[in-house]
C-alpha cells in the first residue's frame, strides 16, 4: 500500500532506456542476438498484470513481448505456464511444452480491478510446487506489472517473495515494472537482485527487456 516502508535490503532498480539493446549485450550473460540453447531444461512462469490500468496499449505490448519470449523457448524439453493477476490471480495455463497452447493462453487473459502481487507470486509458487519430484528443470519466474500492490499488507508480498529463495520453491525471479506508478523498489526486492529487475519507462521497451531476459536464462 502507498506509504508502506520497504525493507532496507531492497536493491536498486535498473532503469532500461529505449535504446538499451546494445547495453544488454554486455550487461547480461548471454546476448539475445545469438540467443542460446539452454544447457538444461527449465520451467518458465509468465505472470502478467491484467488490471484495468494495463488495458489497451500496455497489455497489448506486454502480450506481444511475451509471445516473443515464448518463441525463444526450446519446447520440449523446457515448459511454460501463464498466470494473470489483478485483484485476484489465476493460472491461465499450467505446465505445458506445447508452444501453441501457451500462445493461446495469452489471448484469453482475464482482467479486473486491483493489483495483488502476493497472489501472483502464490500462484507461481503453486505451479513450482506441483512439479514432479526429481526433475532437473531450472525454475524461472517473470512478473510484469504497472501498478502498486494493493488489497493486502505488503508483508504478504515479502513472505511470498522469500519462498522463491528457499527450499523446493527456489526459483530465479525477474520483475518488470511499467510506468511511473510501479513500486520499483518492491519489485527489485521480489527479484532479489538488481540485475533481475527492469524498469521500463514505456510499454514500448518491453520487447527489448523480454529479449534480454531470454538471454539471461540458463545456457551453454
N, C-alpha and C positions, 0 to 999 in steps of 0.2 A: 504494500500500500504506500501511497505517497508519503514521504517524510520518514519512512522506516529506515533506521540505520543499517548499513551493510557491514558485515564483518571486516575487521581491519586487514585480514589476509587477502582481500579481493584483489586480483591482479589488474593491471591497467588494460583497458580496451584497446584494440588495434583498429585504427580508422583506415579504411580502404578507399583510396580515391578512385575515380572512374578510370584513370589511366594506369591501374596497378598491375596489369598483366606482366610487364617486364620485371617488376619487383617480386611477383610470385615466383618467378623462375629462379630467383636466388634465395628467397625467403623460406620456401618450403622444401622438403627433402627431395621431391621428385617433380620435374617440370611437367605441367599439363601438356605442353607442346608435344612431348614424347611420352604420353601417359602410359603407365606401366601395366604389366601383368602381375597381379598380386602374388607374393611368394607363398601365401597360404590363403585359403578362402576366408571370407568374412561375412558377418551378418550386419546389414545396414538398416537402421530405422530412420525414416524421414518423418519428423514431427513438425507439422506446418500449422501456424496460427491462421485460423479461418474466422476470426472475429469480424464484426461488421466494419471495423476500421480498416481491415485488409481488403474489403470488397472492391472490385474494379481492377484498376491497373496493378496495384501492389500484388494481389493474389495471382493475377494472370501472369505477371513476371515471375513470381515465385514458382508457379507450376511449370512454366516454360523452362526455367533453370533446373528444376527438379527432374524434368524429362531428360535434360542433357546428362545430369549426374547418373541417372539410371542407365542411360545409354552407354556409359563407360564401364559399367559393372560386367564382370565375367560371370555370366549366369548360364548354367551352374559352373563351378561348384559354389559360388557365393550365392547369397539370398538377400532379399529385401523385404521390408514391411513399411506400411504407411499409417501414421497417426495424425488425426486432425483434432485441433483443440480450440475452444473458445471458453464459455462458462462451464463447459464440460469437455471431456476428451473421449475420443472414440478410435478404436483400432479399425481403420477402414479396410486394410488388407493385412492379414497375418503373414507369417513367413512363406515365401514362395521364391522359386528360381525361374518363374515364368515372367519374362520381361513384359509381355503384353498385359498380364494381369496387374502388374504394378503400374503401368501407364494408364490402364483403365481406371484404377483406383484414384488417380489424380483428377479424373474427370467427374468424380462424384463425391467431392469433399463436402461434408455438412458444415453449415455456418451458424453463427449465433452471437449473442451478446457476451461480453466478458472475456477475460484472459487468465485462465487457470493454468499457469505454467507448472505448478506442482502436479496437477492431474496428467498433463502431457508426459512429464517425467515418470509418473507412476505407471501409465500405460506402457511406456517404453520398457520400464523395469519388468512388468509382467511378461512382455514379449521375450526379453532376455532370460528371465527365469524359466520360461516354458521350453527353452531349447533343450534338445536331447542331451543327456549326460555323455561325457566323453568326446563331444565334438571339438574340433580343433579350429573352428572359425573365430576370427577376431570380432569382437563386438564394437560397433561404431554407431553413435547416435548423432544426427544432425538436426538441430532445433532452430527454427526461424520464426521470429515474431517482430511486430512493430509496436507492441504496447508494453504496459506495466502490469505486473502481477496484481490481481485483484480478486477478492472473493474468499480469501482465507489468509491467515497470518503468514508473513513472508518466511517465518521459521519452517513452515511446511515445505517450501522450496529448498531451503538449506538441507533439510533432512533427506529429501528425495535425491538431491544432487550428491550427497555424501554416499548414498547407496551405490552409486556408479564407481566409487573409488575403493570398494572393499568387497571381499567375498566373491560369491558366484556371479554377482551382477556387474562386476568390474567391466567398464567399457570406456573407450575413448570418446569424448564428447566434444562436438563442435557446435558453437552457437553463432547465429547471425542475427543482428539487430538492424531494423529498417527504420529510418526517420528519426526525428528529434525527440519523440516521446518515449522511445525504448529505454529501459533501465539497463544501460550498457554495463555498469559495474556489477549488477546482479548476474547478468548473463555471462560476464567474464568469470565470476565465481562458479557458476554452473559448469563452465567448460573446464575449470581447474588449471588453466594455463593461458596466459595472454596470447600465445601464438595460435590458440584454437578459438579465439573469439574474433569475429569480424564485424565492424560497424559499417554498414552500407548507407551512405548519405542519401541515396535514392534507390528505388527498386531496380533501376537500370543496371546497378552494379552487381546484382545477384548472380548473373550468369558467370562473370569472371570469378566471383567468390566460390561458387559451387565447383567450377573447374579447378580452382586452387585446392579445394578440399579433396577432389578426386585424386589429385597428385599427392596428397598427404596420406592416403590410405596405404596399408602395408604392401610393400612392393619389393621385387628383387632389386 
